């Protein structure tokens, strides 16, 4: 009984969690001019959540996570353009395509060292980038896929120029996925994932089917990233090659590290912090903001990921 | 046909010089260094700027590019890189991506984002045709192959025959035992890192004409260096050499015969090889 309680402790909802979501939903009303930023943050947070499933819960370093995001974006955009403009169905399609790609790619991450996995994930994103670039009759090539018109959400709410519908749509989907994933990572299944991350050998020894678990979570993460990509394409009405870009994967990893890995809120906090930082820095120096991001990364690693956000540990000295 | 093969070999040799430093760092310190391309870019810029602004002759520039980047590598190794050897790979990846981002933005800020061209000296800019044009060889390509082959032989000699080489191999195989035998592992690592960065600088200088030089260089070619290392394995310098040649020929031939597919072939080839042999084509026997 005691054990069951202490296990349940971790999954219990904290008092501030509903408040954060309330604040998020109030944001488009409070600052209507920034509604586009809000939807962008919600999408990025969703994307970061999906990387967290892989990086934080299984410890696989992936530099090609944009592959799933991009394929979701193109799937949603093409579906809206060629089949039908309903956003929710489009999202289901984006999720399905992302999931399928995730299942396919999960075959490639089972073997090899960190370097091999890094290369394979990166390679998958690059191949998709090339495909989207060369199949210009379908994807519009380097010009991007234009002329996507979305129907109203649930047949009720039209996408407006101010982006309020987009913001609520993105936030709603984000909340839904978050709740589902929260359930997932606190389930026994999630516990086995953490066991695999912490010590693969022991996890195997107590009977956790390691490869199968990795494959399942990679597939789920692919699907979530697909949803995020689909949301982006639907809210902006546009899909371009940069959804597959290396920068996107690298930025995403940075977000997750800012927010903390292995913690669902980490992805969300990181995405919010990163987007705000990005907006602030790029208004100061539009062209050279990558320099400051780079400097930040270098300092972050040199000081130590855990220590940078706990200033009170800086001057304690000794072994950290 | 032969011309394509020849160009591919020249390209492959160039890639090898660029990537060999990375192979050593990865094999040696188990460090994933995504900023390796930044060193190559520095070498390229040293050469182009010295030639344009100061009128230094080309061959001297190559030497200076090597020395300059090697010094930079040594400084960065002692100040920043060394602290990260034992850290998880995620930290290393973040750190080196950060460094690469900074290099890109700085080059953009100080030198400008336009592509710089290199003025080759007259004795390197001709072209020789053999067998009625079946094999056309640019003189500069021949020069690249000769230089790279010389560097490769020198590297092989140093690694296999000299005292430094045996110390290096000992440190790779087992750091602790090597240190216990009185080898100053830190110095060995620093020297190796410096030489590796210097070679990248030399490659960047040589490749400025072939690959082009602009601030996005580190990110654009990072993938290729990583492919060479991942496919070739880090056990010897023969592995990366063969991988680089394979990649060079495949890339040039692919772009010539099926331009529609572009870099697609190279990436697919890499994924297939890595799934088939995750440790690279040439696996290390023994060692840790």
Interface residues (C-beta under 8 A of the other chain):
Chain A: X55 X61 X63 X107 X108 X111 X112 X113 X114 X115 X116 X118 X119 X120 X122 X123 X124 X126 X127 X130 X131 X133 X134 X246 X250 X253 X254 X257 X287 X288 X289 X290 X291 X293 X294 X295 X296 X297 X298 X300 X301 X302 X305
Chain B: X26 X32 X80 X83 X84 X87 X89 X90 X91 X92 X93 X94 X95 X97 X98 X99 X100 X101 X102 X103 X104 X105 X106 X108 X109 X219 X223 X226 X227 X229 X230 X260 X261 X262 X263 X264 X267 X268 X270 X271 X274 X275 X278 X279
